[in-house]
Amino acid sequence: MLFRSAKSKFDAGDVMRRMKRLAEGTMSSYRRLFLLLLCVCVVFYMIPPIFRYIFLSAPEQKDPHSMCMDDRLTPFILQNFEFDANIRHVSPAKMAGERDFTPYVGNGYLGLEITHDAYLNIKNGRAMQLPIRFQPVVSVSGGSVSGGEKEATVVEYLTGMVHRFQCFAGYFVSYTYYAHRTQPNIFMQELQITNTRNLLEDIELIMPRVNLQKLTRRTVPLSEPVSVGVFTYTELEVLTGTVQLQSENPSKSIVISIVKPQMDSKLQLRKRGTVRIVYPTAVKYSKPVAEAQVGGISETIEQQATQAMAKLLQKLGSKPSNPGSLNSVNIYRQEHIDVWTDLWATGFTISTSKAENSLNGDRINATMYAVLSQVRSFEFEETGGSKKEDIAKALTYAEGCYDSYHTLQAENLWREMSNLQQLNSLVTSWMLTLEKQGCHNLIRAGASGVIQAMVLSFGSFRFSNQHLECNIHPKFLHRDFHFRRLNYGNKTHVNVTIIVDDDNKAVINIALDRSDRSYYACDGGCLDEPVLLTQNRRQFPVKLTEPLTAILYITEDKQHMEELHHAIHVKEVVEAPAHEQHLIALHRHGHQLGGLPTLFWVSVCAIIIVFHIFLCKLIIKEYCEPSDKLRYRYNKP
């Protein structure tokens, strides 16, 4: 025990002596510098979490309505992040950071903003901007339910559908809306009501409301009852009236007929049960006619609408004695989705820019969806063979489209769409622009031609006398672009990708998606030999010519391309200069300092300054003010 105590005392004394030497400054300057830097790093790492712990409050507990809404919206979070959908909270207020785009469905024959009191709109001019006094949306009434309910909408661009969700105390409702693409006079609503409590729940539905001029109302019994979802439909309600044109020709009216199934507005939910309702509406309207012709046309329009609804119910439903599943409804919805999928086969991708007020994929996709929703898909509708042949010819003959500057720089074509009036105005601007810039033939082809014209306009691509050329100025190629499936005839699709390399120079990659013959390409000036295009990417530099000409040419006629450089008449052809680094950094990072935040660079500068001050102090102390300790340490007695 004495030995151990003595050893412990010795160890304690040794530690005290070491600490005393440390306090007296015997530690070398390098060690002190190392400790200082270590302390600085520790402070930088420890201060943020300490501040968060002290000053930031604990996360708030969400109320049941918010949790219910989060569960409904979770399947769409990834699509919203990738700009393939848009989530917008309606009640009680929009969430911070949400994109304020109007939820809309349409097919070029009828269109509708998705709110519980919205009016149906029909075609008038270049957009769906003629409202009729018919509110088709079926909603669940909150009734006696206490406040706090939540509502949100999700627009799925890729499927052409809008989802609407409501969360109440004890139950929630999911809605799906779409204007069918293959049968343009059909507007579909699907409701799913889920009771979350172990109690019976009485629900009241807000049914469609109509207030047409010269309204007539009658019921038509079905030949046999049809069950669709939870309801068995036995009768149809037929509403016929007129809509007066607003300004251009007030002496004429449009005859419109609306057919919808009769349905009870009251419903009881089982304990923890789910009810699904499928509610279609058929709409048929005439061209503007004089008042004297209204009576004769009304009967024809009414008969067409009634037949369309009866045919649809027979397709979707089953007999009450032999109830079937909802597979028919799912198949019918999938037919609509398939058309949208085919439309989006042609498209455009742009790298996301973090620069302020920059144009990104969210607004581009929302604008394209709005324009396509107001144009008919003639080639997918149930029309005659001659009509489809005309559409195919219009798609292949795109001479002169698009003949102007690229539309990504046209601010007037990327305005706000926070309400229906703004959306209709924007669609009108796009249709007018495309029509006047040589794309009238593609517009006649319907939605398939319109999306081709829009994508051509993004890159200022132009079909011109046996070739396709890209006329975008090299100075605008400071972001990555991808033009997908440009239609060069019905059997050839071209993919064009423009990428900014590490040296800040843009390069062009071209590949054929499919082709029925050989195609060739050349870069600006066409001085080099034509390059045969394949399904593998072929790379071309971006060249700047004097005078300014196209940066890319594509054709199926090799001789035409070989002769093309003799017709361009350029004085000088050079590779386009690299973009300035601060411009690339601005788009990639939101500022001109590179990929790290400003605070990081300020901190680095501060550390460098402190380090050099400390280093200068050490040098002065070591060489200009020698001490006795230094002489003791380095001179032998």
C-alpha positions as CSV (number, residue, x, y, z in Angstrom):
1,M,0.0,0.0,0.0
2,L,2.9,2.4,0.8
3,F,4.5,1.6,-2.5
4,R,1.3,2.3,-4.4
5,S,0.7,5.5,-2.5
6,A,4.2,6.7,-3.3
7,K,3.8,5.9,-6.9
8,S,0.5,7.7,-7.1
9,K,2.1,10.7,-5.5
10,F,4.9,10.6,-7.9
11,D,2.5,10.4,-10.9
12,A,0.5,13.3,-9.6
13,G,3.7,15.4,-9.1
14,D,4.8,14.5,-12.6
15,V,1.5,15.6,-14.1
16,M,1.7,18.9,-12.2
17,R,5.2,19.6,-13.5
18,R,4.1,18.9,-17.0
19,M,1.2,21.3,-16.7
20,K,3.4,23.9,-15.2
21,R,5.9,23.7,-18.1
22,L,2.9,24.0,-20.5
23,A,1.7,27.1,-18.7
24,E,5.2,28.6,-18.8
25,G,5.2,28.4,-22.6
26,T,7.6,25.6,-23.2
27,M,5.3,24.2,-25.8
28,S,6.6,24.8,-29.3
29,S,5.0,27.4,-31.6
30,Y,4.0,24.7,-34.0
31,R,2.0,22.8,-31.3
32,R,0.3,26.0,-30.3
33,L,-0.6,26.7,-33.9
34,F,-2.0,23.2,-34.2
35,L,-4.1,23.5,-31.1
36,L,-5.4,26.9,-32.2
37,L,-6.5,25.5,-35.6
38,L,-8.0,22.4,-33.8
39,C,-10.0,24.7,-31.5
40,V,-11.3,26.8,-34.5
41,C,-12.5,23.6,-36.3
42,V,-14.2,22.3,-33.1
43,V,-15.9,25.7,-32.7
44,F,-17.2,25.7,-36.3
45,Y,-18.6,22.2,-35.9
46,M,-20.1,22.6,-32.5
47,I,-21.7,26.1,-32.6
48,P,-24.5,25.3,-35.2
49,P,-26.0,22.3,-33.3
50,I,-25.7,24.2,-30.0
51,F,-27.5,27.2,-31.4
52,R,-30.2,24.9,-32.9
53,Y,-30.6,23.2,-29.5
54,I,-30.9,26.4,-27.6
55,F,-32.8,28.7,-29.8
56,L,-34.9,26.5,-32.1
57,S,-38.1,25.1,-30.6
58,A,-39.0,21.5,-30.9
59,P,-41.0,20.5,-34.0
60,E,-44.7,21.1,-33.6
61,Q,-47.1,18.2,-33.3
62,K,-49.4,18.1,-36.4
63,D,-53.1,18.0,-36.0
64,P,-55.0,15.0,-37.2
65,H,-56.2,16.9,-40.3
66,S,-52.7,17.8,-41.3
67,M,-51.5,14.2,-40.8
68,C,-54.4,12.9,-42.9
69,M,-53.5,15.3,-45.7
70,D,-49.8,14.4,-45.5
71,D,-50.7,10.7,-46.0
72,R,-52.8,11.6,-49.1
73,L,-50.1,13.7,-50.7
74,T,-47.1,11.4,-49.9
75,P,-47.5,9.3,-53.2
76,F,-47.0,12.5,-55.2
77,I,-44.0,14.0,-53.5
78,L,-41.5,12.5,-55.9
79,Q,-43.5,13.6,-59.0
80,N,-43.8,17.1,-57.5
81,F,-40.0,17.2,-56.9
82,E,-39.3,16.1,-60.5
83,F,-41.9,18.7,-61.9
84,D,-44.1,15.9,-63.2
85,A,-46.9,17.0,-60.9
86,N,-47.9,20.1,-58.9
87,I,-49.2,20.0,-55.3
88,R,-51.2,23.0,-54.1
89,H,-53.0,23.3,-50.7
90,V,-56.3,25.0,-50.9
91,S,-57.4,25.3,-47.3
92,P,-56.7,27.0,-45.0
93,A,-53.9,28.5,-47.1
94,K,-51.2,27.7,-49.6
95,M,-48.0,26.3,-48.2
96,A,-44.7,28.1,-48.4
97,G,-42.7,27.3,-51.5
98,E,-45.7,25.8,-53.4
99,R,-46.1,26.7,-57.1
100,D,-49.3,28.6,-57.6
101,F,-50.6,26.9,-60.8
102,T,-54.3,26.5,-61.4
103,P,-55.5,22.9,-61.2
104,Y,-57.1,22.3,-64.6
105,V,-58.4,19.4,-66.7
106,G,-59.4,19.6,-70.3
107,N,-59.3,17.9,-73.7
108,G,-59.9,20.7,-76.2
109,Y,-63.6,20.1,-76.3
110,L,-64.4,21.0,-72.6
111,G,-62.3,22.3,-69.8
112,L,-62.6,22.9,-66.1
113,E,-60.7,24.5,-63.2
114,I,-60.9,22.1,-60.3
115,T,-62.8,23.9,-57.5
116,H,-66.1,22.9,-56.0
117,D,-67.9,25.9,-57.6
118,A,-66.1,26.1,-60.9
119,Y,-68.1,26.5,-64.2
120,L,-67.5,24.3,-67.2
121,N,-65.8,26.0,-70.1
122,I,-66.1,25.2,-73.8
123,K,-64.0,26.2,-76.9
124,N,-64.2,29.8,-78.0
125,G,-61.5,31.1,-80.3
126,R,-58.0,29.7,-79.5
127,A,-58.7,28.7,-75.9
128,M,-61.4,27.1,-73.7
129,Q,-62.6,30.5,-72.5
130,L,-66.4,30.5,-72.8
131,P,-68.0,29.6,-69.5
132,I,-71.4,28.0,-69.3
133,R,-73.6,28.2,-66.3
134,F,-73.0,24.6,-65.3
135,Q,-71.0,23.6,-62.2
136,P,-70.3,19.9,-62.7
137,V,-68.1,19.1,-59.7
138,V,-69.6,16.7,-57.1
139,S,-68.3,17.4,-53.6
140,V,-68.8,16.1,-50.1
141,S,-70.4,18.8,-47.9
142,G,-68.7,19.4,-44.5
143,G,-72.1,20.0,-43.1
144,S,-72.1,19.8,-39.3
145,V,-68.4,18.9,-39.2
146,S,-66.4,21.2,-37.0
147,G,-63.7,23.5,-38.5
148,G,-60.1,22.5,-39.2
149,E,-60.7,20.5,-42.4
150,K,-57.9,20.5,-45.0
151,E,-58.0,20.5,-48.8
152,A,-55.4,20.1,-51.5
153,T,-55.1,19.4,-55.2
154,V,-52.5,17.5,-57.2
155,V,-52.2,18.0,-61.0
156,E,-50.6,15.0,-62.6
157,Y,-49.2,16.3,-65.9
158,L,-48.2,12.8,-67.3
159,T,-51.7,11.4,-66.9
160,G,-53.8,14.5,-67.5
161,M,-55.7,14.0,-64.3
162,V,-56.3,16.2,-61.2
163,H,-56.6,14.7,-57.7
164,R,-58.4,16.5,-54.9
165,F,-58.3,15.6,-51.3
166,Q,-60.4,16.7,-48.3
167,C,-59.8,15.7,-44.7
168,F,-62.6,16.0,-42.2
169,A,-63.1,14.9,-38.6
170,G,-63.6,11.2,-38.9
171,Y,-63.3,10.7,-42.6
172,F,-61.5,11.8,-45.7
173,V,-62.4,12.1,-49.4
174,S,-60.2,11.5,-52.5
175,Y,-61.4,12.8,-55.9
176,T,-60.1,12.1,-59.4
177,Y,-61.1,14.3,-62.4
178,Y,-60.3,14.0,-66.1
179,A,-61.7,15.1,-69.4
180,H,-61.4,11.9,-71.5
181,R,-59.1,12.1,-74.4
182,T,-60.6,9.5,-76.7
183,Q,-64.2,10.6,-76.1
184,P,-63.9,14.4,-75.7
185,N,-67.5,15.0,-74.7
186,I,-67.1,13.0,-71.4
187,F,-66.1,14.5,-68.1
188,M,-65.3,11.9,-65.4
189,Q,-65.4,12.1,-61.7
190,E,-64.3,9.4,-59.2
191,L,-64.9,9.8,-55.5
192,Q,-63.6,7.6,-52.7
193,I,-64.9,8.3,-49.2
194,T,-63.2,6.6,-46.3
195,N,-64.7,6.4,-42.7
196,T,-61.8,6.3,-40.2
197,R,-64.0,5.8,-37.1
198,N,-65.9,2.9,-35.7
199,L,-69.2,4.8,-36.1
200,L,-71.8,5.2,-38.9
201,E,-71.3,8.4,-40.8
202,D,-74.0,10.3,-42.7
203,I,-72.7,12.1,-45.7
204,E,-74.4,14.7,-48.0
205,L,-73.1,15.3,-51.5
206,I,-73.2,18.7,-53.3
207,M,-74.6,17.8,-56.7
208,P,-74.0,19.6,-60.0
209,R,-75.8,22.8,-60.5
210,V,-77.1,24.2,-63.8
211,N,-78.6,27.6,-64.8
212,L,-78.6,27.7,-68.6
213,Q,-80.6,30.1,-70.7
214,K,-83.8,28.6,-72.2
215,L,-83.3,25.6,-70.0
216,T,-85.3,22.5,-70.5
217,R,-85.1,19.5,-68.1
218,R,-86.3,16.0,-68.5
219,T,-85.5,12.4,-67.4
220,V,-84.8,9.5,-69.6
221,P,-85.1,5.9,-68.2
222,L,-82.3,3.5,-69.1
223,S,-83.3,0.3,-70.9
224,E,-81.9,-1.6,-67.9
225,P,-80.4,-0.5,-64.6
226,V,-76.6,-0.2,-64.6
227,S,-74.3,-0.4,-61.5
228,V,-71.2,1.7,-61.5
229,G,-69.4,1.8,-58.2
230,V,-71.7,2.0,-55.2
231,F,-74.7,3.4,-57.1
232,T,-77.2,1.7,-59.5
233,Y,-78.2,4.2,-62.2
234,T,-81.7,3.8,-63.6
235,E,-82.4,7.2,-65.1
236,L,-80.6,10.0,-66.9
237,E,-81.2,13.7,-66.4
238,V,-81.1,15.6,-69.7
239,L,-80.5,19.4,-69.5
240,T,-80.6,21.5,-72.7
241,G,-80.2,25.2,-73.1
242,T,-78.2,27.9,-74.8
243,V,-75.1,29.9,-74.2
244,Q,-74.8,33.4,-75.7
245,L,-71.5,34.4,-77.2
246,Q,-69.9,37.1,-75.1
247,S,-68.6,39.7,-77.6
248,E,-67.7,38.9,-81.2
249,N,-71.2,37.9,-82.3
250,P,-73.9,38.4,-79.6
251,S,-76.7,37.7,-82.0
252,K,-75.7,34.0,-82.1
253,S,-75.9,31.3,-79.5
254,I,-74.5,27.9,-78.8
255,V,-76.9,25.1,-78.1
256,I,-75.6,22.8,-75.3
257,S,-77.0,19.6,-73.9
258,I,-75.8,18.0,-70.6
259,V,-76.6,14.5,-69.6
260,K,-75.8,13.1,-66.2
261,P,-77.1,10.1,-64.2
262,Q,-79.6,10.6,-61.4
263,M,-78.0,10.0,-58.0
264,D,-79.2,10.4,-54.4
265,S,-77.3,13.1,-52.6
266,K,-77.4,11.4,-49.2
267,L,-75.1,8.6,-48.3
268,Q,-74.3,6.6,-45.2
269,L,-70.7,5.3,-44.5
270,R,-70.2,2.0,-42.8
271,K,-68.0,1.7,-39.8
272,R,-64.4,2.0,-41.0
273,G,-65.8,1.5,-44.5
274,T,-64.9,2.9,-47.9
275,V,-67.3,3.9,-50.7
276,R,-66.3,4.6,-54.3
277,I,-68.5,6.6,-56.6
278,V,-68.1,6.9,-60.4
279,Y,-70.0,9.9,-61.8
280,P,-69.7,10.6,-65.6
281,T,-71.1,13.6,-67.4
282,A,-71.7,13.9,-71.1
283,V,-71.6,17.3,-72.8
284,K,-72.5,18.1,-76.4
285,Y,-72.7,21.5,-78.0
286,S,-73.3,23.1,-81.4
287,K,-71.5,25.7,-83.4
288,P,-72.8,29.3,-83.0
289,V,-76.2,29.5,-84.7
290,A,-78.9,32.2,-85.1
291,E,-81.8,32.3,-82.7
292,A,-84.2,31.0,-85.4
293,Q,-82.1,27.7,-85.7
294,V,-81.9,26.9,-82.0
295,G,-85.2,24.9,-81.9
296,G,-84.2,22.6,-84.7
297,I,-80.7,21.9,-83.5
298,S,-81.6,21.3,-79.8
299,E,-83.2,18.0,-80.5
300,T,-80.2,16.7,-82.4
301,I,-77.7,17.8,-79.8
302,E,-79.8,16.4,-77.0
303,Q,-80.1,13.0,-78.7
304,Q,-76.3,12.8,-79.4
305,A,-75.5,13.6,-75.7
306,T,-78.0,11.0,-74.4
307,Q,-76.7,8.3,-76.7
308,A,-73.1,9.0,-75.6
309,M,-74.0,8.7,-71.9
310,A,-76.1,5.5,-72.4
311,K,-73.2,3.9,-74.4
312,L,-70.7,4.9,-71.7
313,L,-72.7,3.5,-68.8
314,Q,-73.1,0.2,-70.6
315,K,-69.4,0.1,-71.1
316,L,-68.5,0.9,-67.5
317,G,-71.2,-0.8,-65.6
318,S,-72.7,-4.2,-64.8
319,K,-76.2,-5.5,-64.1
320,P,-77.3,-5.3,-60.4
321,S,-78.1,-9.0,-60.4
322,N,-74.5,-9.8,-61.5
323,P,-72.4,-7.0,-60.0
324,G,-68.9,-6.8,-61.5
325,S,-65.7,-5.1,-60.3
326,L,-64.5,-1.7,-61.3
327,N,-62.1,-3.1,-63.9
328,S,-64.1,-1.5,-66.7
329,V,-63.7,1.9,-65.1
330,N,-60.0,1.3,-64.7
331,I,-59.6,0.3,-68.3
332,Y,-61.5,3.3,-69.4
333,R,-59.3,5.6,-67.4
334,Q,-56.2,3.8,-68.7
335,E,-57.3,4.6,-72.3
336,H,-57.2,8.3,-71.3
337,I,-53.8,8.0,-69.7
338,D,-52.3,6.2,-72.7
339,V,-53.1,9.2,-74.9
340,W,-51.3,11.5,-72.5
341,T,-48.4,9.1,-72.4
342,D,-48.1,9.2,-76.2
343,L,-48.3,13.0,-76.2
344,W,-45.5,13.3,-73.7
345,A,-43.2,11.0,-75.7
346,T,-42.2,14.3,-77.4
347,G,-40.8,16.6,-74.8
348,F,-38.1,18.9,-73.5
349,T,-35.7,18.8,-70.5
350,I,-33.7,21.7,-69.1
351,S,-31.1,21.7,-66.3
352,T,-32.5,23.4,-63.2
353,S,-31.1,26.9,-62.7
354,K,-30.8,28.4,-59.2
355,A,-30.5,32.0,-60.5
356,E,-33.2,34.4,-59.4
357,N,-36.3,34.5,-61.7
358,S,-35.0,31.9,-64.0
359,L,-37.2,29.6,-66.1
360,N,-37.2,26.0,-64.9
361,G,-38.9,22.7,-65.6
362,D,-41.8,23.4,-63.2
363,R,-43.2,26.3,-65.2
364,I,-42.3,24.8,-68.5
365,N,-44.2,21.5,-67.7
366,A,-47.2,23.4,-66.3
367,T,-47.4,25.7,-69.4
368,M,-47.2,22.7,-71.8
369,Y,-49.9,20.9,-69.8
370,A,-52.2,23.9,-69.9
371,V,-51.8,24.3,-73.7
372,L,-52.2,20.6,-74.4
373,S,-55.3,20.5,-72.2
374,Q,-57.0,23.0,-74.5
375,V,-56.3,21.1,-77.8
376,R,-58.1,18.1,-79.1
377,S,-56.3,14.8,-79.7
378,F,-57.9,14.1,-83.1
379,E,-55.8,11.1,-84.0
380,F,-56.9,9.3,-80.8
381,E,-60.5,10.1,-81.0
382,E,-63.1,7.8,-82.5
383,T,-63.2,9.4,-85.9
384,G,-63.2,8.2,-89.5
385,G,-60.2,7.0,-91.4
386,S,-60.1,10.1,-93.7
387,K,-59.8,12.4,-90.7
388,K,-56.8,10.4,-89.4
389,E,-55.1,10.5,-92.8
390,D,-55.4,14.3,-92.9
391,I,-53.8,14.5,-89.4
392,A,-50.9,12.3,-90.4
393,K,-50.3,14.5,-93.4
394,A,-50.4,17.6,-91.3
395,L,-47.8,16.1,-88.9
396,T,-45.4,15.3,-91.7
397,Y,-45.6,18.7,-93.4
398,A,-44.1,21.1,-90.9
399,E,-42.4,23.4,-93.5
400,G,-41.6,26.8,-91.9
401,C,-42.2,25.8,-88.3
402,Y,-40.8,27.4,-86.1
403,D,-39.7,30.6,-87.8
404,S,-38.6,33.0,-85.0
405,Y,-36.4,33.4,-81.9
406,H,-36.5,30.6,-79.3
407,T,-39.5,31.0,-77.0
408,L,-37.5,30.2,-73.8
409,Q,-36.5,33.9,-73.9
410,A,-40.1,35.2,-74.5
411,E,-41.2,36.3,-71.0
412,N,-44.7,36.9,-72.3
413,L,-45.1,33.2,-72.9
414,W,-44.2,32.2,-69.3
415,R,-46.6,34.3,-67.3
416,E,-48.4,33.4,-64.1
417,M,-51.2,30.9,-64.1
418,S,-52.7,31.4,-60.6
419,N,-56.2,31.7,-61.8
420,L,-58.3,30.5,-64.8
421,Q,-58.3,33.9,-66.6
422,Q,-54.5,34.0,-66.6
423,L,-54.3,30.4,-67.8
424,N,-56.7,31.0,-70.7
425,S,-54.8,34.2,-71.7
426,L,-51.5,32.3,-71.6
427,V,-52.9,29.5,-73.8
428,T,-54.2,32.1,-76.3
429,S,-50.8,33.7,-76.5
430,W,-49.1,30.4,-77.2
431,M,-51.6,29.3,-79.9
432,L,-51.3,32.7,-81.6
433,T,-47.5,32.7,-81.5
434,L,-47.2,29.2,-83.0
435,E,-49.8,29.9,-85.6
436,K,-48.2,33.1,-86.8
437,Q,-44.7,31.6,-86.8
438,G,-45.4,29.0,-89.4
439,C,-46.8,26.1,-87.3
440,H,-50.4,26.3,-88.6
441,N,-50.2,22.8,-90.2
442,L,-49.0,21.2,-86.9
443,I,-51.8,23.0,-85.0
444,R,-54.4,21.5,-87.4
445,A,-53.1,18.0,-86.4
446,G,-54.2,18.6,-82.8
447,A,-52.3,18.0,-79.5
448,S,-49.7,15.8,-81.2
449,G,-48.7,18.7,-83.5
450,V,-48.9,21.4,-80.9
451,I,-46.4,19.7,-78.6
452,Q,-44.1,19.2,-81.6
453,A,-44.4,22.9,-82.4
454,M,-43.8,23.9,-78.8
455,V,-40.6,21.8,-78.5
456,L,-39.4,23.1,-81.8
457,S,-39.9,26.7,-80.6
458,F,-37.9,26.1,-77.4
459,G,-34.7,25.5,-79.4
460,S,-35.7,27.7,-82.4
461,F,-35.7,24.5,-84.6
462,R,-37.1,25.1,-88.1
463,F,-38.1,22.8,-90.9
464,S,-36.8,24.5,-94.1
465,N,-36.6,23.1,-97.6
466,Q,-35.4,19.6,-97.1
467,H,-33.7,20.0,-93.8
468,L,-34.2,20.7,-90.1
469,E,-32.0,23.5,-88.6
470,C,-31.4,24.8,-85.1
471,N,-31.2,28.6,-85.0
472,I,-30.6,29.2,-81.3
473,H,-27.7,31.6,-80.6
474,P,-24.7,30.0,-78.9
475,K,-24.7,32.6,-76.1
476,F,-27.9,31.1,-74.8
477,L,-26.4,27.6,-74.5
478,H,-25.2,28.0,-70.9
479,R,-27.6,25.3,-69.6
480,D,-28.1,21.7,-70.5
481,F,-31.0,21.1,-73.0
482,H,-32.6,17.9,-74.2
483,F,-35.1,17.9,-77.1
484,R,-36.8,14.5,-77.1
485,R,-38.4,12.8,-80.2
486,L,-38.5,15.6,-82.7
487,N,-40.8,14.3,-85.4
488,Y,-39.0,14.2,-88.8
489,G,-41.8,12.5,-90.7
490,N,-44.0,9.8,-89.2
491,K,-41.3,7.2,-89.0
492,T,-38.3,9.1,-87.8
493,H,-37.7,10.7,-84.4
494,V,-34.6,12.7,-83.5
495,N,-33.1,13.4,-80.1
496,V,-30.9,16.4,-79.7
497,T,-29.0,17.1,-76.4
498,I,-26.9,20.2,-75.7
499,I,-24.5,19.8,-72.8
500,V,-22.1,22.3,-71.2
501,D,-18.8,20.6,-70.6
502,D,-16.3,21.1,-67.8
503,D,-14.5,23.7,-70.0
504,N,-17.8,25.7,-70.1
505,K,-18.2,25.1,-73.8
506,A,-21.5,23.7,-75.2
507,V,-21.5,20.5,-77.4
508,I,-24.3,19.0,-79.3
509,N,-25.2,15.3,-79.2
510,I,-27.6,13.8,-81.8
511,A,-29.2,10.4,-81.9
512,L,-32.1,8.8,-83.8
513,D,-34.8,7.4,-81.7
514,R,-36.0,5.5,-84.8
515,S,-35.8,6.0,-88.5
516,D,-36.9,4.5,-91.8
517,R,-33.9,5.8,-93.8
518,S,-30.4,7.3,-93.5
519,Y,-30.1,10.8,-92.0
520,Y,-27.1,13.1,-91.9
521,A,-26.1,16.1,-89.8
522,C,-23.5,18.9,-89.9
523,D,-22.6,21.7,-87.5
524,G,-22.5,25.5,-88.1
525,G,-21.4,26.4,-91.6
526,C,-21.5,22.8,-92.8
527,L,-17.8,22.9,-93.8
528,D,-17.1,19.4,-92.6
529,E,-18.3,16.2,-94.2
530,P,-21.9,15.2,-93.3
531,V,-22.0,12.7,-90.4
532,L,-24.3,9.7,-90.7
533,L,-26.7,9.6,-87.7
534,T,-27.5,6.4,-85.8
535,Q,-29.1,5.4,-82.5
536,N,-25.8,6.1,-80.9
537,R,-24.9,9.7,-80.0
538,R,-22.9,11.7,-82.5
539,Q,-21.2,14.7,-81.0
540,F,-20.8,18.1,-82.7
541,P,-19.1,21.3,-81.5
542,V,-21.2,24.5,-81.3
543,K,-19.8,26.9,-83.9
544,L,-20.3,30.7,-84.3
545,T,-20.4,32.0,-87.8
546,E,-20.2,35.4,-89.4
547,P,-22.8,36.3,-90.4
548,L,-24.9,34.4,-87.9
549,T,-26.4,31.1,-89.2
550,A,-27.8,27.9,-87.7
551,I,-25.6,25.8,-85.4
552,L,-27.0,22.5,-86.7
553,Y,-28.5,21.0,-89.8
554,I,-30.2,17.6,-90.2
555,T,-31.4,16.1,-93.5
556,E,-32.1,12.8,-95.2
557,D,-30.5,14.1,-98.5
558,K,-26.7,13.8,-98.3
559,Q,-26.2,15.6,-101.5
560,H,-28.3,18.5,-100.2
561,M,-26.1,18.8,-97.2
562,E,-22.9,18.6,-99.2
563,E,-24.1,21.5,-101.3
564,L,-25.5,23.4,-98.3
565,H,-22.3,25.1,-97.3
566,H,-22.0,26.7,-100.7
567,A,-25.4,28.4,-100.1
568,I,-24.8,29.6,-96.6
569,H,-22.1,32.1,-97.5
570,V,-20.4,32.6,-94.2
571,K,-17.1,34.7,-93.9
572,E,-15.9,33.1,-90.7
573,V,-16.6,29.9,-88.8
574,V,-15.1,29.4,-85.3
575,E,-16.0,27.4,-82.3
576,A,-18.2,29.3,-79.9
577,P,-16.3,30.7,-77.0
578,A,-16.6,29.2,-73.5
579,H,-19.2,30.8,-71.2
580,E,-17.9,32.9,-68.4
581,Q,-17.5,31.0,-65.1
582,H,-19.5,33.4,-63.1
583,L,-22.5,32.9,-65.4
584,I,-22.3,29.1,-65.2
585,A,-21.9,29.3,-61.4
586,L,-24.9,31.6,-61.2
587,H,-27.2,29.1,-62.8
588,R,-25.7,26.0,-61.1
589,H,-25.4,27.4,-57.5
590,G,-27.5,30.6,-57.4
591,H,-24.5,32.9,-56.9
592,Q,-21.2,33.6,-58.6
593,L,-18.9,32.2,-55.9
594,G,-19.0,28.5,-56.9
595,G,-20.6,25.5,-55.3
596,L,-20.3,26.5,-51.6
597,P,-22.3,29.1,-49.7
598,T,-21.0,32.6,-49.2
599,L,-20.6,32.0,-45.4
600,F,-18.1,29.2,-46.1
601,W,-15.8,31.5,-48.2
602,V,-16.0,34.3,-45.6
603,S,-15.0,31.8,-42.9
604,V,-12.1,30.5,-45.0
605,C,-10.9,34.1,-45.6
606,A,-11.1,34.8,-41.9
607,I,-9.1,31.7,-41.0
608,I,-6.4,32.6,-43.6
609,I,-6.1,36.1,-42.2
610,V,-5.9,35.0,-38.6
611,F,-3.3,32.3,-39.6
612,H,-1.0,34.9,-41.3
613,I,-1.3,37.3,-38.4
614,F,-0.3,34.6,-36.0
615,L,2.5,33.5,-38.3
616,C,3.9,37.0,-38.6
617,K,3.8,37.3,-34.8
618,L,5.8,34.1,-34.4
619,I,8.4,35.2,-36.9
620,I,8.9,38.5,-35.2
621,K,9.2,36.8,-31.8
622,E,11.6,34.1,-33.0
623,Y,14.1,36.3,-35.0
624,C,13.7,39.8,-33.8
625,E,13.4,39.3,-30.0
626,P,15.7,36.4,-29.0
627,S,15.1,35.3,-25.4
628,D,17.3,33.6,-22.8
629,K,15.3,30.5,-23.2
630,L,16.3,30.2,-26.8
631,R,20.0,30.6,-25.9
632,Y,19.6,28.0,-23.2
633,R,17.9,25.5,-25.6
634,Y,20.3,25.8,-28.5
635,N,23.8,26.7,-26.9
636,K,25.8,24.1,-25.1
637,P,27.6,25.3,-21.9
